[in-house]
Amino acid sequence: MNIFLWIVQVLLAVAFLWAGGMKVAQPKEKLQPRMGFVEDYSANGVKAIGAVELVAVLGLILPWATGIAKVLTPLAAAGLVIVMIGAIVTHVRRKETTPNEIGAPVALLVLALIATIGRFADL
């Protein structure tokens, strides 16, 4: 189970490192063609979402890998569950409900739930 959870955590970390990094590093206007939701948020709001995702990446990996404050890993995963619920709500509100548009947020929500439950069970 530990190896499976590490795979899930690494997949989440890679996905959110990319997504969060893009939101933090790129201006809102450059993100719009790929991430249409940015129209609904201020530039600072988009950067804040990206920053939360990047902090979660650290929380997914470092505490469990070092054994220091291991409770932060499932808490980071739980935070990503909340972020993905918000993403799904945003997509539904924008009527972006095709599998192409909502599939990734749903998949990331499921992975974050698995990591949350699995790592809380391992504490």
Backbone atoms as SQL, in Angstrom:
CREATE TABLE atoms (id INTEGER PRIMARY KEY, chain TEXT, resi INTEGER, resn TEXT, atom TEXT, x REAL, y REAL, z REAL);
INSERT INTO atoms VALUES
  (1, 'A', 1, 'MET', 'N', 0.821, -1.193, 0.000),
  (2, 'A', 1, 'MET', 'CA', 0.000, 0.000, 0.000),
  (3, 'A', 1, 'MET', 'C', 0.864, 1.256, 0.000),
  (4, 'A', 2, 'ASN', 'N', 1.982, 1.239, 0.714),
  (5, 'A', 2, 'ASN', 'CA', 2.863, 2.391, 0.782),
  (6, 'A', 2, 'ASN', 'C', 3.383, 2.790, -0.599),
  (7, 'A', 3, 'ILE', 'N', 3.784, 1.808, -1.396),
  (8, 'A', 3, 'ILE', 'CA', 4.285, 2.104, -2.745),
  (9, 'A', 3, 'ILE', 'C', 3.178, 2.703, -3.602),
  (10, 'A', 4, 'PHE', 'N', 1.982, 2.144, -3.518),
  (11, 'A', 4, 'PHE', 'CA', 0.844, 2.678, -4.272),
  (12, 'A', 4, 'PHE', 'C', 0.581, 4.134, -3.886),
  (13, 'A', 5, 'LEU', 'N', 0.588, 4.426, -2.585),
  (14, 'A', 5, 'LEU', 'CA', 0.339, 5.795, -2.138),
  (15, 'A', 5, 'LEU', 'C', 1.449, 6.738, -2.581),
  (16, 'A', 6, 'TRP', 'N', 2.695, 6.264, -2.599),
  (17, 'A', 6, 'TRP', 'CA', 3.787, 7.093, -3.100),
  (18, 'A', 6, 'TRP', 'C', 3.583, 7.407, -4.581),
  (19, 'A', 7, 'ILE', 'N', 3.147, 6.427, -5.343),
  (20, 'A', 7, 'ILE', 'CA', 2.879, 6.664, -6.772),
  (21, 'A', 7, 'ILE', 'C', 1.794, 7.725, -6.927),
  (22, 'A', 8, 'VAL', 'N', 0.730, 7.605, -6.144),
  (23, 'A', 8, 'VAL', 'CA', -0.359, 8.590, -6.191),
  (24, 'A', 8, 'VAL', 'C', 0.170, 9.972, -5.811),
  (25, 'A', 9, 'GLN', 'N', 0.960, 10.054, -4.754),
  (26, 'A', 9, 'GLN', 'CA', 1.500, 11.335, -4.305),
  (27, 'A', 9, 'GLN', 'C', 2.405, 11.960, -5.369),
  (28, 'A', 10, 'VAL', 'N', 3.230, 11.158, -5.998),
  (29, 'A', 10, 'VAL', 'CA', 4.129, 11.679, -7.027),
  (30, 'A', 10, 'VAL', 'C', 3.333, 12.153, -8.245),
  (31, 'A', 11, 'LEU', 'N', 2.325, 11.397, -8.639),
  (32, 'A', 11, 'LEU', 'CA', 1.473, 11.837, -9.753),
  (33, 'A', 11, 'LEU', 'C', 0.811, 13.175, -9.434),
  (34, 'A', 12, 'LEU', 'N', 0.266, 13.290, -8.234),
  (35, 'A', 12, 'LEU', 'CA', -0.341, 14.557, -7.816),
  (36, 'A', 12, 'LEU', 'C', 0.700, 15.675, -7.793),
  (37, 'A', 13, 'ALA', 'N', 1.864, 15.387, -7.254),
  (38, 'A', 13, 'ALA', 'CA', 2.904, 16.409, -7.159),
  (39, 'A', 13, 'ALA', 'C', 3.320, 16.905, -8.542),
  (40, 'A', 14, 'VAL', 'N', 3.496, 16.009, -9.479),
  (41, 'A', 14, 'VAL', 'CA', 3.887, 16.399, -10.839),
  (42, 'A', 14, 'VAL', 'C', 2.787, 17.243, -11.481),
  (43, 'A', 15, 'ALA', 'N', 1.552, 16.799, -11.365),
  (44, 'A', 15, 'ALA', 'CA', 0.435, 17.530, -11.969),
  (45, 'A', 15, 'ALA', 'C', 0.308, 18.930, -11.383),
  (46, 'A', 16, 'PHE', 'N', 0.391, 19.039, -10.065),
  (47, 'A', 16, 'PHE', 'CA', 0.211, 20.342, -9.432),
  (48, 'A', 16, 'PHE', 'C', 1.460, 21.207, -9.499),
  (49, 'A', 17, 'LEU', 'N', 2.626, 20.610, -9.627),
  (50, 'A', 17, 'LEU', 'CA', 3.837, 21.394, -9.857),
  (51, 'A', 17, 'LEU', 'C', 3.724, 22.098, -11.206),
  (52, 'A', 18, 'TRP', 'N', 3.259, 21.364, -12.211),
  (53, 'A', 18, 'TRP', 'CA', 3.069, 21.956, -13.537),
  (54, 'A', 18, 'TRP', 'C', 1.970, 23.018, -13.500),
  (55, 'A', 19, 'ALA', 'N', 0.790, 22.648, -13.009),
  (56, 'A', 19, 'ALA', 'CA', -0.354, 23.568, -13.026),
  (57, 'A', 19, 'ALA', 'C', -0.109, 24.788, -12.143),
  (58, 'A', 20, 'GLY', 'N', 0.364, 24.558, -10.927),
  (59, 'A', 20, 'GLY', 'CA', 0.619, 25.670, -10.018),
  (60, 'A', 20, 'GLY', 'C', 1.750, 26.557, -10.511),
  (61, 'A', 21, 'GLY', 'N', 2.779, 25.931, -11.042),
  (62, 'A', 21, 'GLY', 'CA', 3.897, 26.697, -11.585),
  (63, 'A', 21, 'GLY', 'C', 3.469, 27.603, -12.726),
  (64, 'A', 22, 'MET', 'N', 2.623, 27.077, -13.594),
  (65, 'A', 22, 'MET', 'CA', 2.111, 27.881, -14.707),
  (66, 'A', 22, 'MET', 'C', 1.309, 29.073, -14.178),
  (67, 'A', 23, 'LYS', 'N', 0.448, 28.836, -13.211),
  (68, 'A', 23, 'LYS', 'CA', -0.394, 29.910, -12.680),
  (69, 'A', 23, 'LYS', 'C', 0.426, 30.989, -11.991),
  (70, 'A', 24, 'VAL', 'N', 1.499, 30.596, -11.338),
  (71, 'A', 24, 'VAL', 'CA', 2.334, 31.562, -10.634),
  (72, 'A', 24, 'VAL', 'C', 3.260, 32.302, -11.606),
  (73, 'A', 25, 'ALA', 'N', 3.800, 31.607, -12.593),
  (74, 'A', 25, 'ALA', 'CA', 4.833, 32.178, -13.456),
  (75, 'A', 25, 'ALA', 'C', 4.295, 32.941, -14.666),
  (76, 'A', 26, 'GLN', 'N', 3.105, 32.605, -15.131),
  (77, 'A', 26, 'GLN', 'CA', 2.583, 33.200, -16.361),
  (78, 'A', 26, 'GLN', 'C', 1.539, 34.269, -16.049),
  (79, 'A', 27, 'PRO', 'N', 1.479, 35.306, -16.884),
  (80, 'A', 27, 'PRO', 'CA', 0.392, 36.274, -16.700),
  (81, 'A', 27, 'PRO', 'C', -0.952, 35.641, -17.059),
  (82, 'A', 28, 'LYS', 'N', -1.986, 36.160, -16.451),
  (83, 'A', 28, 'LYS', 'CA', -3.343, 35.642, -16.639),
  (84, 'A', 28, 'LYS', 'C', -3.710, 35.553, -18.126),
  (85, 'A', 29, 'GLU', 'N', -3.345, 36.563, -18.897),
  (86, 'A', 29, 'GLU', 'CA', -3.690, 36.602, -20.314),
  (87, 'A', 29, 'GLU', 'C', -3.051, 35.458, -21.097),
  (88, 'A', 30, 'LYS', 'N', -1.863, 35.066, -20.714),
  (89, 'A', 30, 'LYS', 'CA', -1.178, 33.964, -21.398),
  (90, 'A', 30, 'LYS', 'C', -1.791, 32.609, -21.025),
  (91, 'A', 31, 'LEU', 'N', -2.366, 32.514, -19.837),
  (92, 'A', 31, 'LEU', 'CA', -2.989, 31.268, -19.385),
  (93, 'A', 31, 'LEU', 'C', -4.359, 31.043, -20.012),
  (94, 'A', 32, 'GLN', 'N', -5.041, 32.105, -20.396),
  (95, 'A', 32, 'GLN', 'CA', -6.434, 32.036, -20.829),
  (96, 'A', 32, 'GLN', 'C', -6.698, 31.015, -21.942),
  (97, 'A', 33, 'PRO', 'N', -5.866, 30.904, -22.988),
  (98, 'A', 33, 'PRO', 'CA', -6.182, 29.908, -24.022),
  (99, 'A', 33, 'PRO', 'C', -6.212, 28.465, -23.501),
  (100, 'A', 34, 'ARG', 'N', -5.375, 28.144, -22.523),
  (101, 'A', 34, 'ARG', 'CA', -5.318, 26.781, -21.967),
  (102, 'A', 34, 'ARG', 'C', -6.212, 26.606, -20.753),
  (103, 'A', 35, 'MET', 'N', -6.361, 27.657, -19.994),
  (104, 'A', 35, 'MET', 'CA', -7.107, 27.612, -18.735),
  (105, 'A', 35, 'MET', 'C', -8.177, 28.708, -18.770),
  (106, 'A', 36, 'GLY', 'N', -9.272, 28.421, -19.436),
  (107, 'A', 36, 'GLY', 'CA', -10.315, 29.412, -19.636),
  (108, 'A', 36, 'GLY', 'C', -10.906, 29.964, -18.354),
  (109, 'A', 37, 'PHE', 'N', -10.825, 29.202, -17.276),
  (110, 'A', 37, 'PHE', 'CA', -11.415, 29.636, -16.009),
  (111, 'A', 37, 'PHE', 'C', -10.796, 30.927, -15.494),
  (112, 'A', 38, 'VAL', 'N', -9.579, 31.262, -15.942),
  (113, 'A', 38, 'VAL', 'CA', -8.909, 32.444, -15.404),
  (114, 'A', 38, 'VAL', 'C', -9.698, 33.717, -15.692),
  (115, 'A', 39, 'GLU', 'N', -10.587, 33.677, -16.687),
  (116, 'A', 39, 'GLU', 'CA', -11.447, 34.834, -16.973),
  (117, 'A', 39, 'GLU', 'C', -12.284, 35.215, -15.756),
  (118, 'A', 40, 'ASP', 'N', -12.633, 34.224, -14.948),
  (119, 'A', 40, 'ASP', 'CA', -13.517, 34.434, -13.802),
  (120, 'A', 40, 'ASP', 'C', -12.795, 34.917, -12.551),
  (121, 'A', 41, 'TYR', 'N', -11.472, 35.021, -12.593),
  (122, 'A', 41, 'TYR', 'CA', -10.689, 35.372, -11.406),
  (123, 'A', 41, 'TYR', 'C', -9.751, 36.525, -11.714),
  (124, 'A', 42, 'SER', 'N', -9.386, 37.256, -10.686),
  (125, 'A', 42, 'SER', 'CA', -8.394, 38.316, -10.845),
  (126, 'A', 42, 'SER', 'C', -7.017, 37.678, -11.053),
  (127, 'A', 43, 'ALA', 'N', -6.080, 38.474, -11.532),
  (128, 'A', 43, 'ALA', 'CA', -4.721, 37.971, -11.724),
  (129, 'A', 43, 'ALA', 'C', -4.142, 37.482, -10.396),
  (130, 'A', 44, 'ASN', 'N', -4.396, 38.231, -9.327),
  (131, 'A', 44, 'ASN', 'CA', -3.901, 37.816, -8.009),
  (132, 'A', 44, 'ASN', 'C', -4.595, 36.543, -7.530),
  (133, 'A', 45, 'GLY', 'N', -5.871, 36.380, -7.860),
  (134, 'A', 45, 'GLY', 'CA', -6.591, 35.164, -7.496),
  (135, 'A', 45, 'GLY', 'C', -6.005, 33.935, -8.169),
  (136, 'A', 46, 'VAL', 'N', -5.666, 34.074, -9.444),
  (137, 'A', 46, 'VAL', 'CA', -5.049, 32.961, -10.183),
  (138, 'A', 46, 'VAL', 'C', -3.699, 32.621, -9.580),
  (139, 'A', 47, 'LYS', 'N', -2.911, 33.646, -9.261),
  (140, 'A', 47, 'LYS', 'CA', -1.598, 33.410, -8.647),
  (141, 'A', 47, 'LYS', 'C', -1.746, 32.762, -7.271),
  (142, 'A', 48, 'ALA', 'N', -2.770, 33.155, -6.519),
  (143, 'A', 48, 'ALA', 'CA', -3.004, 32.559, -5.200),
  (144, 'A', 48, 'ALA', 'C', -3.352, 31.078, -5.329),
  (145, 'A', 49, 'ILE', 'N', -4.189, 30.740, -6.302),
  (146, 'A', 49, 'ILE', 'CA', -4.521, 29.322, -6.532),
  (147, 'A', 49, 'ILE', 'C', -3.251, 28.554, -6.861),
  (148, 'A', 50, 'GLY', 'N', -2.416, 29.115, -7.725),
  (149, 'A', 50, 'GLY', 'CA', -1.152, 28.464, -8.072),
  (150, 'A', 50, 'GLY', 'C', -0.241, 28.293, -6.879),
  (151, 'A', 51, 'ALA', 'N', -0.179, 29.305, -6.027),
  (152, 'A', 51, 'ALA', 'CA', 0.668, 29.218, -4.837),
  (153, 'A', 51, 'ALA', 'C', 0.180, 28.134, -3.886),
  (154, 'A', 52, 'VAL', 'N', -1.130, 28.034, -3.721),
  (155, 'A', 52, 'VAL', 'CA', -1.696, 26.972, -2.871),
  (156, 'A', 52, 'VAL', 'C', -1.320, 25.606, -3.442),
  (157, 'A', 53, 'GLU', 'N', -1.412, 25.466, -4.747),
  (158, 'A', 53, 'GLU', 'CA', -1.061, 24.185, -5.370),
  (159, 'A', 53, 'GLU', 'C', 0.420, 23.854, -5.164),
  (160, 'A', 54, 'LEU', 'N', 1.287, 24.853, -5.258),
  (161, 'A', 54, 'LEU', 'CA', 2.723, 24.602, -5.070),
  (162, 'A', 54, 'LEU', 'C', 3.051, 24.248, -3.624),
  (163, 'A', 55, 'VAL', 'N', 2.402, 24.902, -2.676),
  (164, 'A', 55, 'VAL', 'CA', 2.617, 24.556, -1.265),
  (165, 'A', 55, 'VAL', 'C', 2.137, 23.128, -1.005),
  (166, 'A', 56, 'ALA', 'N', 1.028, 22.758, -1.627),
  (167, 'A', 56, 'ALA', 'CA', 0.517, 21.390, -1.467),
  (168, 'A', 56, 'ALA', 'C', 1.507, 20.370, -2.015),
  (169, 'A', 57, 'VAL', 'N', 2.199, 20.702, -3.102),
  (170, 'A', 57, 'VAL', 'CA', 3.215, 19.793, -3.657),
  (171, 'A', 57, 'VAL', 'C', 4.280, 19.505, -2.600),
  (172, 'A', 58, 'LEU', 'N', 4.744, 20.548, -1.937),
  (173, 'A', 58, 'LEU', 'CA', 5.735, 20.344, -0.878),
  (174, 'A', 58, 'LEU', 'C', 5.168, 19.477, 0.237),
  (175, 'A', 59, 'GLY', 'N', 3.919, 19.750, 0.610),
  (176, 'A', 59, 'GLY', 'CA', 3.278, 18.987, 1.678),
  (177, 'A', 59, 'GLY', 'C', 3.024, 17.534, 1.321),
  (178, 'A', 60, 'LEU', 'N', 2.815, 17.264, 0.057),
  (179, 'A', 60, 'LEU', 'CA', 2.595, 15.879, -0.368),
  (180, 'A', 60, 'LEU', 'C', 3.846, 15.024, -0.226),
  (181, 'A', 61, 'ILE', 'N', 4.999, 15.627, -0.431),
  (182, 'A', 61, 'ILE', 'CA', 6.237, 14.850, -0.517),
  (183, 'A', 61, 'ILE', 'C', 7.110, 14.959, 0.736),
  (184, 'A', 62, 'LEU', 'N', 7.448, 16.172, 1.133),
  (185, 'A', 62, 'LEU', 'CA', 8.481, 16.350, 2.163),
  (186, 'A', 62, 'LEU', 'C', 8.161, 15.750, 3.525),
  (187, 'A', 63, 'PRO', 'N', 6.995, 15.995, 4.107),
  (188, 'A', 63, 'PRO', 'CA', 6.778, 15.455, 5.458),
  (189, 'A', 63, 'PRO', 'C', 6.858, 13.932, 5.519),
  (190, 'A', 64, 'TRP', 'N', 6.245, 13.272, 4.556),
  (191, 'A', 64, 'TRP', 'CA', 6.237, 11.807, 4.602),
  (192, 'A', 64, 'TRP', 'C', 7.622, 11.251, 4.279),
  (193, 'A', 65, 'ALA', 'N', 8.333, 11.911, 3.365),
  (194, 'A', 65, 'ALA', 'CA', 9.676, 11.442, 2.992),
  (195, 'A', 65, 'ALA', 'C', 10.671, 11.612, 4.129),
  (196, 'A', 66, 'THR', 'N', 10.530, 12.689, 4.907),
  (197, 'A', 66, 'THR', 'CA', 11.484, 12.951, 5.976),
  (198, 'A', 66, 'THR', 'C', 11.059, 12.362, 7.317),
  (199, 'A', 67, 'GLY', 'N', 9.765, 12.049, 7.436),
  (200, 'A', 67, 'GLY', 'CA', 9.256, 11.558, 8.707),
  (201, 'A', 67, 'GLY', 'C', 9.006, 12.673, 9.716),
  (202, 'A', 68, 'ILE', 'N', 9.136, 13.922, 9.275),
  (203, 'A', 68, 'ILE', 'CA', 8.929, 15.076, 10.148),
  (204, 'A', 68, 'ILE', 'C', 7.532, 15.628, 9.898),
  (205, 'A', 69, 'ALA', 'N', 6.724, 15.670, 10.946),
  (206, 'A', 69, 'ALA', 'CA', 5.350, 16.198, 10.860),
  (207, 'A', 69, 'ALA', 'C', 4.567, 15.496, 9.740),
  (208, 'A', 70, 'LYS', 'N', 4.556, 14.169, 9.793),
  (209, 'A', 70, 'LYS', 'CA', 3.921, 13.370, 8.745),
  (210, 'A', 70, 'LYS', 'C', 2.447, 13.705, 8.534),
  (211, 'A', 71, 'VAL', 'N', 1.788, 14.260, 9.536),
  (212, 'A', 71, 'VAL', 'CA', 0.378, 14.607, 9.410),
  (213, 'A', 71, 'VAL', 'C', 0.159, 15.654, 8.321),
  (214, 'A', 72, 'LEU', 'N', 1.205, 16.400, 7.964),
  (215, 'A', 72, 'LEU', 'CA', 1.061, 17.424, 6.929),
  (216, 'A', 72, 'LEU', 'C', 0.803, 16.826, 5.541),
  (217, 'A', 73, 'THR', 'N', 1.241, 15.599, 5.300),
  (218, 'A', 73, 'THR', 'CA', 1.019, 14.982, 3.990),
  (219, 'A', 73, 'THR', 'C', -0.464, 14.732, 3.733),
  (220, 'A', 74, 'PRO', 'N', -1.200, 14.050, 4.607),
  (221, 'A', 74, 'PRO', 'CA', -2.627, 13.902, 4.323),
  (222, 'A', 74, 'PRO', 'C', -3.384, 15.227, 4.385),
  (223, 'A', 75, 'LEU', 'N', -2.897, 16.172, 5.181),
  (224, 'A', 75, 'LEU', 'CA', -3.547, 17.486, 5.205),
  (225, 'A', 75, 'LEU', 'C', -3.354, 18.220, 3.879),
  (226, 'A', 76, 'ALA', 'N', -2.159, 18.095, 3.293),
  (227, 'A', 76, 'ALA', 'CA', -1.916, 18.691, 1.973),
  (228, 'A', 76, 'ALA', 'C', -2.818, 18.047, 0.926),
  (229, 'A', 77, 'ALA', 'N', -2.947, 16.727, 0.986),
  (230, 'A', 77, 'ALA', 'CA', -3.824, 16.027, 0.046),
  (231, 'A', 77, 'ALA', 'C', -5.274, 16.463, 0.250),
  (232, 'A', 78, 'ALA', 'N', -5.687, 16.644, 1.495),
  (233, 'A', 78, 'ALA', 'CA', -7.050, 17.110, 1.771),
  (234, 'A', 78, 'ALA', 'C', -7.254, 18.520, 1.231),
  (235, 'A', 79, 'GLY', 'N', -6.229, 19.350, 1.332),
  (236, 'A', 79, 'GLY', 'CA', -6.311, 20.683, 0.748),
  (237, 'A', 79, 'GLY', 'C', -6.511, 20.628, -0.757),
  (238, 'A', 80, 'LEU', 'N', -5.845, 19.675, -1.407),
  (239, 'A', 80, 'LEU', 'CA', -6.033, 19.521, -2.852),
  (240, 'A', 80, 'LEU', 'C', -7.431, 19.011, -3.187),
  (241, 'A', 81, 'VAL', 'N', -8.006, 18.214, -2.299),
  (242, 'A', 81, 'VAL', 'CA', -9.405, 17.796, -2.496),
  (243, 'A', 81, 'VAL', 'C', -10.286, 19.041, -2.553),
  (244, 'A', 82, 'ILE', 'N', -10.069, 19.955, -1.631),
  (245, 'A', 82, 'ILE', 'CA', -10.864, 21.190, -1.600),
  (246, 'A', 82, 'ILE', 'C', -10.623, 22.019, -2.862),
  (247, 'A', 83, 'VAL', 'N', -9.371, 22.133, -3.281),
  (248, 'A', 83, 'VAL', 'CA', -9.049, 22.878, -4.506),
  (249, 'A', 83, 'VAL', 'C', -9.748, 22.251, -5.706),
  (250, 'A', 84, 'MET', 'N', -9.753, 20.926, -5.787),
  (251, 'A', 84, 'MET', 'CA', -10.372, 20.258, -6.936),
  (252, 'A', 84, 'MET', 'C', -11.896, 20.350, -6.899),
  (253, 'A', 85, 'ILE', 'N', -12.476, 20.359, -5.715),
  (254, 'A', 85, 'ILE', 'CA', -13.930, 20.585, -5.629),
  (255, 'A', 85, 'ILE', 'C', -14.239, 21.979, -6.178),
  (256, 'A', 86, 'GLY', 'N', -13.428, 22.948, -5.796),
  (257, 'A', 86, 'GLY', 'CA', -13.606, 24.295, -6.331),
  (258, 'A', 86, 'GLY', 'C', -13.432, 24.345, -7.842),
  (259, 'A', 87, 'ALA', 'N', -12.462, 23.602, -8.358),
  (260, 'A', 87, 'ALA', 'CA', -12.238, 23.566, -9.807),
  (261, 'A', 87, 'ALA', 'C', -13.438, 22.949, -10.527),
  (262, 'A', 88, 'ILE', 'N', -13.965, 21.878, -9.974),
  (263, 'A', 88, 'ILE', 'CA', -15.122, 21.218, -10.589),
  (264, 'A', 88, 'ILE', 'C', -16.328, 22.144, -10.562),
  (265, 'A', 89, 'VAL', 'N', -16.553, 22.811, -9.439),
  (266, 'A', 89, 'VAL', 'CA', -17.668, 23.759, -9.341),
  (267, 'A', 89, 'VAL', 'C', -17.505, 24.869, -10.385),
  (268, 'A', 90, 'THR', 'N', -16.291, 25.372, -10.520),
  (269, 'A', 90, 'THR', 'CA', -16.034, 26.424, -11.515),
  (270, 'A', 90, 'THR', 'C', -16.324, 25.929, -12.923),
  (271, 'A', 91, 'HIS', 'N', -15.867, 24.732, -13.255),
  (272, 'A', 91, 'HIS', 'CA', -16.125, 24.178, -14.594),
  (273, 'A', 91, 'HIS', 'C', -17.619, 23.971, -14.836),
  (274, 'A', 92, 'VAL', 'N', -18.322, 23.465, -13.853),
  (275, 'A', 92, 'VAL', 'CA', -19.768, 23.247, -14.007),
  (276, 'A', 92, 'VAL', 'C', -20.471, 24.590, -14.186),
  (277, 'A', 93, 'ARG', 'N', -20.089, 25.581, -13.398),
  (278, 'A', 93, 'ARG', 'CA', -20.691, 26.905, -13.516),
  (279, 'A', 93, 'ARG', 'C', -20.449, 27.510, -14.894),
  (280, 'A', 94, 'ARG', 'N', -19.284, 27.206, -15.478),
  (281, 'A', 94, 'ARG', 'CA', -18.967, 27.703, -16.815),
  (282, 'A', 94, 'ARG', 'C', -19.522, 26.800, -17.919),
  (283, 'A', 95, 'LYS', 'N', -20.265, 25.778, -17.516),
  (284, 'A', 95, 'LYS', 'CA', -20.858, 24.798, -18.438),
  (285, 'A', 95, 'LYS', 'C', -19.786, 24.048, -19.236),
  (286, 'A', 96, 'GLU', 'N', -18.673, 23.806, -18.603),
  (287, 'A', 96, 'GLU', 'CA', -17.577, 23.020, -19.178),
  (288, 'A', 96, 'GLU', 'C', -17.646, 21.616, -18.574),
  (289, 'A', 97, 'THR', 'N', -18.569, 20.823, -19.083),
  (290, 'A', 97, 'THR', 'CA', -18.837, 19.531, -18.445),
  (291, 'A', 97, 'THR', 'C', -18.567, 18.341, -19.347),
  (292, 'A', 98, 'THR', 'N', -17.926, 18.536, -20.488),
  (293, 'A', 98, 'THR', 'CA', -17.575, 17.387, -21.316),
  (294, 'A', 98, 'THR', 'C', -16.440, 16.632, -20.626),
  (295, 'A', 99, 'PRO', 'N', -16.263, 15.361, -20.946),
  (296, 'A', 99, 'PRO', 'CA', -15.163, 14.606, -20.329),
  (297, 'A', 99, 'PRO', 'C', -13.794, 15.259, -20.534),
  (298, 'A', 100, 'ASN', 'N', -13.585, 15.896, -21.669),
  (299, 'A', 100, 'ASN', 'CA', -12.307, 16.585, -21.912),
  (300, 'A', 100, 'ASN', 'C', -12.099, 17.749, -20.962),
  (301, 'A', 101, 'GLU', 'N', -13.164, 18.440, -20.621),
  (302, 'A', 101, 'GLU', 'CA', -13.054, 19.640, -19.802),
  (303, 'A', 101, 'GLU', 'C', -13.044, 19.351, -18.305),
  (304, 'A', 102, 'ILE', 'N', -13.746, 18.341, -17.885),
  (305, 'A', 102, 'ILE', 'CA', -13.895, 18.095, -16.444),
  (306, 'A', 102, 'ILE', 'C', -13.187, 16.806, -15.996),
  (307, 'A', 103, 'GLY', 'N', -12.685, 16.053, -16.962),
  (308, 'A', 103, 'GLY', 'CA', -12.042, 14.777, -16.637),
  (309, 'A', 103, 'GLY', 'C', -10.816, 14.907, -15.752),
  (310, 'A', 104, 'ALA', 'N', -9.943, 15.850, -16.075),
  (311, 'A', 104, 'ALA', 'CA', -8.719, 16.010, -15.281),
  (312, 'A', 104, 'ALA', 'C', -9.018, 16.446, -13.850),
  (313, 'A', 105, 'PRO', 'N', -9.878, 17.444, -13.643),
  (314, 'A', 105, 'PRO', 'CA', -10.180, 17.795, -12.247),
  (315, 'A', 105, 'PRO', 'C', -10.804, 16.646, -11.453),
  (316, 'A', 106, 'VAL', 'N', -11.660, 15.862, -12.088),
  (317, 'A', 106, 'VAL', 'CA', -12.275, 14.728, -11.389),
  (318, 'A', 106, 'VAL', 'C', -11.212, 13.686, -11.060),
  (319, 'A', 107, 'ALA', 'N', -10.332, 13.390, -12.019),
  (320, 'A', 107, 'ALA', 'CA', -9.271, 12.403, -11.777),
  (321, 'A', 107, 'ALA', 'C', -8.344, 12.868, -10.656),
  (322, 'A', 108, 'LEU', 'N', -7.985, 14.151, -10.658),
  (323, 'A', 108, 'LEU', 'CA', -7.118, 14.671, -9.603),
  (324, 'A', 108, 'LEU', 'C', -7.826, 14.669, -8.250),
  (325, 'A', 109, 'LEU', 'N', -9.127, 14.915, -8.250),
  (326, 'A', 109, 'LEU', 'CA', -9.908, 14.830, -7.011),
  (327, 'A', 109, 'LEU', 'C', -9.855, 13.412, -6.455),
  (328, 'A', 110, 'VAL', 'N', -10.055, 12.431, -7.302),
  (329, 'A', 110, 'VAL', 'CA', -10.033, 11.033, -6.852),
  (330, 'A', 110, 'VAL', 'C', -8.646, 10.671, -6.307),
  (331, 'A', 111, 'LEU', 'N', -7.582, 11.065, -7.014),
  (332, 'A', 111, 'LEU', 'CA', -6.230, 10.767, -6.535),
  (333, 'A', 111, 'LEU', 'C', -5.955, 11.457, -5.192),
  (334, 'A', 112, 'ALA', 'N', -6.392, 12.699, -5.064),
  (335, 'A', 112, 'ALA', 'CA', -6.184, 13.413, -3.799),
  (336, 'A', 112, 'ALA', 'C', -6.967, 12.762, -2.656),
  (337, 'A', 113, 'LEU', 'N', -8.174, 12.278, -2.947),
  (338, 'A', 113, 'LEU', 'CA', -8.954, 11.557, -1.931),
  (339, 'A', 113, 'LEU', 'C', -8.248, 10.274, -1.502),
  (340, 'A', 114, 'ILE', 'N', -7.714, 9.548, -2.468),
  (341, 'A', 114, 'ILE', 'CA', -6.981, 8.312, -2.161),
  (342, 'A', 114, 'ILE', 'C', -5.784, 8.627, -1.263),
  (343, 'A', 115, 'ALA', 'N', -5.027, 9.663, -1.626),
  (344, 'A', 115, 'ALA', 'CA', -3.861, 10.031, -0.820),
  (345, 'A', 115, 'ALA', 'C', -4.280, 10.476, 0.579),
  (346, 'A', 116, 'THR', 'N', -5.338, 11.240, 0.675),
  (347, 'A', 116, 'THR', 'CA', -5.818, 11.708, 1.979),
  (348, 'A', 116, 'THR', 'C', -6.198, 10.543, 2.876),
  (349, 'A', 117, 'ILE', 'N', -7.063, 9.693, 2.364),
  (350, 'A', 117, 'ILE', 'CA', -7.541, 8.559, 3.163),
  (351, 'A', 117, 'ILE', 'C', -6.407, 7.595, 3.484),
  (352, 'A', 118, 'GLY', 'N', -5.591, 7.288, 2.472),
  (353, 'A', 118, 'GLY', 'CA', -4.502, 6.330, 2.673),
  (354, 'A', 118, 'GLY', 'C', -3.475, 6.808, 3.683),
  (355, 'A', 119, 'ARG', 'N', -3.095, 8.066, 3.584),
  (356, 'A', 119, 'ARG', 'CA', -2.064, 8.567, 4.500),
  (357, 'A', 119, 'ARG', 'C', -2.610, 8.831, 5.902),
  (358, 'A', 120, 'PHE', 'N', -3.869, 9.236, 6.030),
  (359, 'A', 120, 'PHE', 'CA', -4.434, 9.340, 7.378),
  (360, 'A', 120, 'PHE', 'C', -4.490, 7.956, 8.029),
  (361, 'A', 121, 'ALA', 'N', -4.789, 6.925, 7.239),
  (362, 'A', 121, 'ALA', 'CA', -4.847, 5.559, 7.776),
  (363, 'A', 121, 'ALA', 'C', -3.474, 5.075, 8.220),
  (364, 'A', 122, 'ASP', 'N', -2.396, 5.596, 7.594),
  (365, 'A', 122, 'ASP', 'CA', -1.026, 5.165, 7.933),
  (366, 'A', 122, 'ASP', 'C', -0.416, 5.897, 9.127),
  (367, 'A', 123, 'LEU', 'N', -1.094, 6.936, 9.606),
  (368, 'A', 123, 'LEU', 'CA', -0.518, 7.701, 10.731),
  (369, 'A', 123, 'LEU', 'C', -0.460, 6.866, 11.999);
